[in-house]
Amino acid sequence: MGVIGELIGNMGHSTTQGTIGVSLIFIYLAWIVVMALIRIEQGKKEGHH
């Protein structure tokens, strides 16, 4: 949590470009997690056949 808090803190007193960059990093990480969960769910369904 320390790293995330630091990123958000830096966003507060950062340039617009910095804020956009951090936002894109969060979106990218969220996308990876979502895709991984979808793959896991698909794997479970295929395993039950």
TAWOVEN-V524498 format. One record per residue. N is the residue number from 1. PSI is psi in whole degrees, -180 to 180 (none if undefined). Layout:
n: (N/N)
psi: (PSI/PSI)
This chain:
n: (1/2/3/4/5/6/7/8/9/10/11/12/13/14/15/16/17/18/19/20/21/22/23/24/25/26/27/28/29/30/31/32/33/34/35/36/37/38/39/40/41/42/43/44/45/46/47/48/49)
psi: (-27/-42/-44/-43/-39/-43/-46/-41/-43/-34/-38/-42/57/170/168/-42/-41/-42/-45/-42/-47/-40/-43/-38/-45/-43/-43/-46/-42/-41/-44/-45/-45/-46/-39/-44/-41/-44/-42/-45/-43/-40/-40/-44/-44/-33/-24/-7/none)
